[in-house]
Structure formats: structure tokens, C-alpha cells
Amino acid sequence: MKQHETDEPRQSRAASDVRDGWDVNETNRARAHDDRLCMMFDLSGHTALVTGAGKGMGVGMARGLVTQGAAVIVNDLDPALAEERVKELVDFGGSAVAAAFDVTDLAAVQEGVAMASELLGSRVDILVNNAGIPKSAVSVTPFLDIAREDWAPYIDLNLYGSLHCIKVMAPGMVEQGWGRIVQISSGAGRVGLSIGQALYGASKSGIEGFIRHLSQELGPHGVTANALALGLMENVEIRNRELLRPLVAAIPNRRLGSLADVGAAVAFLASPEAGHLNGQTINLNGGATTN
Ligand SMILES: NC(=O)c1ccc[n+]([C@@H]2O[C@H](COP(=O)([O-])OP(=O)(O)OC[C@H]3O[C@@H](n4cnc5c(N)ncnc54)[C@H](O)[C@@H]3O)[C@@H](O)[C@H]2O)c1
């Protein structure tokens, strides 16, 4: 199994970088821990589904799981993106298949997961509910300016989308007496922010609450359910350095979260070693909030 590598050489962490602002191309990669993931946990024999892994943070999660030996089903709404990611994972030496479906459609989840499991010849025992940014959503708008008919997308995706995947995959985990459910959440679900993300935050808070209850029901069957609340990550849509600088300066680690960061955290939560970690929400945010 190869290691995931960037084309760039490792860079040292300069003191001036820590004091100053942030530059996505130069500084963030220097500050992030090495992008190369190594074998930490043995997930061979396990099969994971990562939703919304065609681009963004899900790519890091899929890489992290494949690196630890899991077979991965790469889900996305966009079939071409899912296929591209699968090609990368297979080129890397992993076992992966694409499954394009909309997680907000229960029948599509049932069908897509059945087909992908058959292709891999194994049942999903690690579920990473990552898809969480709806295509059709009104973004960063104060709540009072959002029409009632525009409320649904965040709730549909972050609540119903995650519930559908759990409904389809958790019974198999319970039956075999082992499973891992990793719910991707956000700092916006944990603290109030006046940045026009009230509905997104509500949907993330809601699914975190659900995961806490689910952990109590599934724990006795060897299945854990935890949430990973991400802070500002390197694919954040604000590309303007002047807007980003104060946001990054407010993060104690003085950088954005990387694909390697989420890959390592998800791999741990999915591992046998994390078996006694259940019903928790863990912040992955460089210390931005500590609740
Ligand atoms: N990026 C950040 O800074 C950040 C911060 C906090 C939390 N998060 C969380 O991390 C997760 C990933 O975020 P991201 O920034 O990588 O997202 P992204 O938008 O970059 O990528 C997500 C992928 O999900 C897919 N998707 C959207 N709706 C879908 C659906 N209904 N069914 C299947 N696939 C669907 C999209 O096609 C896209 O390829 C989300 O849950 C998000 O809330 C991200």
C-alpha cells in the first residue's frame, strides 16, 4: 500500500508564519501535519461508505480509510466526481467503488448501497455521513431574510440524508455485532454565530442530538455512533485573503483544517481501537472552540 503524497516537499513551520496571517497555497500546507497518511489502524476486512466524497473533505476521509485498509464506497450526487475519486483510490492501491445517489432519497440509498456492496462482495460496517452542504440551499443569509419555502434543504440533507443512511446500514452492523457510524458535523452546530448560518447550524445540532440517542441504542450491539464537528477547513469558500486572515488568526493553530486532518480523525473513529468512544461529538478545529 502506497502512502498518499503531495508533490510538494515537506516544509518547516516558520515562526513568522505562526504570527502572520494565512496563505492557502504556501502557509496552510506548511502548517498542516504531513499530508502523507501512514498505517495507524487495521481496517482491512471492513467496508466503509463515505457520502458526498466526490470532492471536498470527504476525499480526505475516503483516503484516510483506504490507507488503513478499508474498502470504500465513494458516494456523491455527481457520478463523474465519484468515479474520479475511485480511480485515484484504486491507483493508490486501495479497493473502492463509486455509488452515485442522493442521500435525501431513501429508495436511492437502499438501491445504491445494495449495488455497491454486491460489487465489493461485502456489507458496509463503517458509515461516514459527510454530505452536508446542499446544492440548492440559500447560503449565508440571516434567518429573517430566508423564505419559508427555502428552509428545507439543510434539514433534508443533514437530518433526513443521515437518517436514511443509518436506517439502511445500521441493521447489518447490529446483526454482525460490530459497526462504526461517524457523523460529520460543524462548529456551527455547537455555537451561535451571526454569519447567516442558522438553518445549517440547526440541522447540525439536530443530527448531533440524534447521534447521542442512537449511541445508547446501538452501543449494546457493538456499534458506536459519534460526531466529528469540523471547524474552518482548507476548502472553505472564502478565497479572499483579507477576509480569511482574521478568521485564521482567531484559530489557535493558525491554520485551516486539512484533508489529512479529517482523514486521520475519521480513520481513528472507524477503528476497532475507538470502540469505547461512543455518543460523543469531537471538535476538529485547531482549538477554535473548546466546548
Ligand atoms: N469545509 C468546511 O470548512 C466545513 C466546516 C464545517 C463542517 N463541514 C462539513 O463537512 C462536510 C463536507 O463539507 P465540504 O466542504 O467538503 O462539502 P463540499 O460541498 O465541498 O462537498 C460535498 C460533496 O457532497 C455532495 N453532495 C451534496 N448533496 C448530496 C446529496 N444529497 N447526496 C450525496 N452527495 C451530496 C456534493 O456533490 C459534493 O461533491 C459537510 O457535512 C459540512 O457540513 C465543512
The ligand as a Gaussian input file, in Angstrom:
#p B3LYP/6-31G(d) Opt

LIG

0 1
 N      -15.473000      22.769000       4.529000
 C      -15.618000      23.305000       5.723000
 O      -14.998000      24.329000       6.068000
 C      -16.554000      22.639000       6.713000
 C      -16.670000      23.195000       8.004000
 C      -17.515000      22.581000       8.912000
 C      -18.210000      21.442000       8.556000
 N      -18.096000      20.934000       7.294000
 C      -18.873000      19.738000       6.962000
 O      -18.052000      18.819000       6.270000
 C      -18.837000      18.089000       5.341000
 C      -18.207000      18.192000       3.964000
 O      -18.170000      19.550000       3.581000
 P      -17.370000      20.000000       2.278000
 O      -17.000000      21.427000       2.478000
 O      -16.316000      19.027000       1.934000
 O      -18.533000      19.927000       1.164000
 P      -18.407000      20.091000      -0.415000
 O      -19.604000      20.880000      -0.832000
 O      -17.053000      20.545000      -0.833000
 O      -18.549000      18.598000      -0.977000
 C      -19.589000      17.792000      -0.582000
 C      -19.999000      16.820000      -1.673000
 O      -21.288000      16.356000      -1.238000
 C      -22.063000      16.101000      -2.393000
 N      -23.485000      16.117000      -2.036000
 C      -24.272000      17.211000      -1.786000
 N      -25.527000      16.832000      -1.554000
 C      -25.556000      15.474000      -1.660000
 C      -26.582000      14.502000      -1.554000
 N      -27.850000      14.873000      -1.317000
 N      -26.268000      13.192000      -1.732000
 C      -24.999000      12.813000      -1.999000
 N      -23.977000      13.705000      -2.135000
 C      -24.257000      15.010000      -1.963000
 C      -21.700000      17.211000      -3.357000
 O      -21.985000      16.812000      -4.713000
 C      -20.202000      17.409000      -3.078000
 O      -19.399000      16.708000      -4.007000
 C      -20.237000      18.661000       5.427000
 O      -21.041000      17.864000       6.278000
 C      -20.038000      20.022000       6.027000
 O      -21.171000      20.472000       6.718000
 C      -17.285000      21.505000       6.379000

